[in-house]
Amino acid sequence: MEKQPTILGIDLGTTNSLGAIMKDAGPEVIADADGESLVPSVIAFDSEGKVTVGTAARAHAVENPLATVFSIKRLMGRSLSDVREDLTHLPYAVVAGPRGSACVNVNGQVRAPQELSAIVLREIQSRAAAALGEQITRAVITVPAYFDDAQRHATREAGQLAGLEVLRIVNEPTAAALAYGLDRQTDATIAVYDLGGGTFDVSILHVSEGVFQVLSTNGDTRLGGDDFDRELIDLITGEIRERFGREITFGPATRQALRNFAEAAKIRLSQRETADVRIDLGDGRVYTRAITREEFEARIQSHVDHTLEHCRRALSDAKLTASEIDEVILVGGSTRIPLVRRAVEELFQRRPYTAIDPDRVVALGAAVQAGILAGRKRDTLLLDVTPLSLGIETLGGAMGKLIMRNSTIPRTATETFTTSVDGQTSVDINILQGERELAEDCRLLGKFQLTGIPPMPAGAPRIQVTFLIDANGILNVSAREERSGRAAAVQVTPAAGLTKEEIGRVVKESVRHARRDMTAHRLIDVRNESHRVLGAIDKALANAADILTDEQRRKLDAAVERVRTLMDTNDDPDELYRAMRDANDAAGPLTRYQMDEVLSKTFRGKSAKDLDPRIGTEE
Amino acid sequence: MAITVTQRAARKIQQVFEKNEMPADACLRVGVKGGGCGGFSYTLDVTDAPAEDDEVFQTGGVRVVCDPKSYLYLNGTEVDYDDSLLQGGFKFNNPNAAKSCGCGASFST
């Protein structure tokens, strides 16, 4: 069969743009040689007319603000009078072009936003061509759901100027829903919450048999992650002036440095509870500060509340209540902020989809749309069963399956795990997919850490791990320590990147290695159990070694020694298992004594044997 | 060789299918899950249809399916059902298992 020319999916964003294509294993973003896929939507012109795009162009913004164009999306298809409000935020010259349209004057040359966007599109197109080794001539481009006809038309023109046949203009929220495979829903209402660097919008969609309808949109084109950065900058500059004097001024280079510090701190606070900021102001003046997540959240709370207000308006325009929304999708880098996730979850009373990178989900969805237009089948994604087993890495590197392959979805499974070291306060949860028995032979889908477990002896904490695959195949994994109530969760898309061939290969491999794998898994578990048993015997000996006769002690020491030797050298689980059982038996007098002690303490005065003849005499 | 179910087990499985309003061609899925001191444990599930690479057996009026890896351990197994109060539930009589522990939930080969 002749290979069809690839159709490129493009997310042409206000702050960043990127491209993606449909592959057999699903959509994939296009990355440059350094693995970077986001192209900042920034274009810089030098005095000789040389043009740079993306990260390189952004570096020019400080030294040459008049010839560095960004946020061009705000001008697309608008008249100069439409964008009056935006002008105060744009350092470059916006002028009236043909028929009053908003254009940009760079170094005396008037350029239409379409031309400028075409430069960004051409950059993405050439990256894709380089990555795929073929000419790219056709594309799907996304736009916000609220774009009017003129704005959509301008986007199409930008594509044509870049030498692309624009097969379809797709709404960004629709693309996000496509990336999550929600087009397969027969009848569902979806809210897409998109909080980017500089814009916020929320869209309510209805999907039925692959057809999307926008019920309502709302938002604020002047609200985003940049506002959160500004809150941190204000906090920092305020404190610097307080500490080192009001007269300190911040030049453009310093302001840019501050922006970088603030952004880095913001990103860190999505991962951790504190972020350290250290700024050297020269002359021995150094500003240091640990900013906590709580402080950050307090400062951005009003902005987040503002987004929720827009969500309520969108719901009311669609004549819906929050509880009538079936799915919620988070788009845009700022939705990584835990406070944002919590707020959205509270409003809609359901856990939003976060499994797909919020910076890439729109481009991935554009690629899905491109694949549909190219007539590509998505058979591997259309499963109503989980194609491969899902589990977590257990102590010693084994794969502990929670959901078996070919289980129908939706499905949930819960297992209780514990700690392996005394006083352990955190556990790593590695989410695995595959049929092999060792973690290293399975695919790592994601990982997270449960922290803040109160220090207890090994084996005492009860940590419930729950796997929940919903009807769309999205996997939520959560872990909760019972005593403290500490919990953590992560969401992943197990079907992403899987083809039928890959599934077949994984299953064949697992059959081929079955015997060796099963033995290896059992050996790991028997070793863990042996370790636990030896630990218990050590503790018992420390408490009550004197109750053993010499003969009993000699037997126990020999049995323990044998387990120790086998644990280090032996790879036959049967032999180790027998040795462990023997050691357990040899420790019987100790175990019985300890149990009596515990019981007599519990039931003051009564002998344990008086309570129940079975207790204390059985092992 | 194959996987079989006893009359008692077949009756119980059909009850489960009816109770869950499963389609007429619903299957009982059996499998093994690695790990534990015994080496394995058995898994039971119901499913609407066999997967492409499943082994499929028609036995006692019930369709039983098993994935290829599990079948290495379940070939020749008879699935029984015990409705006694204490030890009730499905039992796996597995000739591959050198020894079964009391509850029948794990075995080693």
Interface residues (C-beta under 8 A of the other chain):
Chain A: D384 V385 T394 A398 M399 G400 K401 M404 R405 N406 S407 T408 E435 E437 G504 V507 S510 V511 A514 R515 D517 M518 T519 H521 R522 I524 D525 V526 E529 P573 D574 Y577
Chain B: R29 G31 K33 G34 G35 G36 C37 G38 G39 F40 T43 D45 T47 D48 A51 D53 D54 D67 P68 K69 L72 Y73 S108
